[in-house]
Amino acid sequence: MNWHLFLLSGIFSLAGIFHFIKPKAFMRVMPLYIPFHRQLVYMSGLTEIIAGIGLLFIETRFISAWGIICMLILFFPVHIHMLVNEKAGLKLPKFILVLRLLLQFGLIYWAYLYT
């Protein structure tokens, strides 16, 4: 295994853990038209942890990588909402929010390398 795989695994596992440490921050960035904010924050956090760990095992790497890709695609509305809604943007500069949105494409490609 190369260090890139460990890094991607760590990024998603750590992001998932933060869903449980700071759930209100994640709920605040969700668009109002998405129901069940709290449940979705915890579910997505758990899914990120499982997918991140799953990348480390050959038997689960394929499904974990595709799971990460699907999550990243599903998270696009949240990133767009943060960009267009000042209250949801966590007081971050617009260029950071744009970079964060563009980063999704890089993360999708990175996960795709392990499918």
SVG drawing of the C-alpha trace seen along z (x, -y; Angstrom):
<svg xmlns="http://www.w3.org/2000/svg" viewBox="-37 -36 41 45">
<polyline fill="none" stroke="black" stroke-width="0.4" points="0.0,0.0 1.2,-3.5 1.0,-6.6 -1.7,-8.1 -4.1,-5.4 -3.4,-5.9 -3.8,-9.7 -7.2,-9.3 -8.3,-6.9 -7.3,-9.2 -9.0,-12.2 -12.3,-10.5 -12.1,-8.7 -11.1,-12.0 -13.9,-13.9 -16.4,-11.3 -15.2,-11.5 -15.7,-15.3 -19.4,-14.7 -19.8,-13.3 -17.6,-15.9 -19.1,-19.0 -22.5,-17.9 -24.0,-21.4 -21.4,-22.8 -22.4,-20.1 -26.1,-20.7 -25.7,-24.4 -24.3,-24.0 -27.1,-21.7 -29.8,-23.3 -33.2,-23.5 -34.8,-21.4 -32.8,-18.4 -34.8,-16.7 -33.4,-15.0 -30.3,-17.1 -29.1,-15.5 -29.6,-11.9 -28.0,-12.6 -25.0,-14.2 -24.4,-11.2 -25.2,-8.7 -22.8,-10.5 -20.1,-10.6 -20.4,-6.9 -20.4,-6.2 -17.2,-8.3 -15.5,-6.4 -16.5,-3.0 -15.5,-3.9 -12.2,-5.4 -11.3,-2.3 -12.6,-0.1 -10.0,-1.6 -7.3,0.1 -8.4,3.6 -8.2,5.2 -11.5,7.0 -13.4,3.7 -11.3,1.2 -13.5,1.2 -16.8,0.7 -15.3,-1.8 -13.9,-3.9 -17.2,-3.9 -19.0,-4.8 -16.7,-7.8 -17.3,-8.8 -21.1,-8.6 -20.9,-10.6 -18.8,-13.3 -21.4,-13.6 -24.2,-13.7 -22.4,-16.5 -22.4,-18.8 -25.7,-20.5 -24.2,-21.3 -21.1,-22.9 -23.2,-25.0 -25.5,-26.0 -22.5,-27.1 -21.3,-29.2 -24.6,-31.0 -25.9,-31.3 -23.7,-33.5 -25.1,-32.0 -24.2,-28.5 -20.7,-29.5 -19.2,-29.4 -17.9,-33.0 -15.3,-31.6 -14.1,-33.8 -15.9,-33.1 -12.6,-31.9 -12.1,-29.3 -15.7,-28.0 -15.1,-27.9 -11.8,-26.0 -13.6,-23.6 -16.2,-22.9 -13.5,-22.3 -11.6,-20.1 -14.6,-17.7 -13.6,-16.8 -10.0,-16.1 -11.2,-13.9 -13.6,-12.0 -10.7,-11.4 -8.4,-10.3 -11.0,-7.8 -11.6,-6.6 -7.9,-5.5 -8.8,-2.8 -11.8,-1.3"/>
</svg>
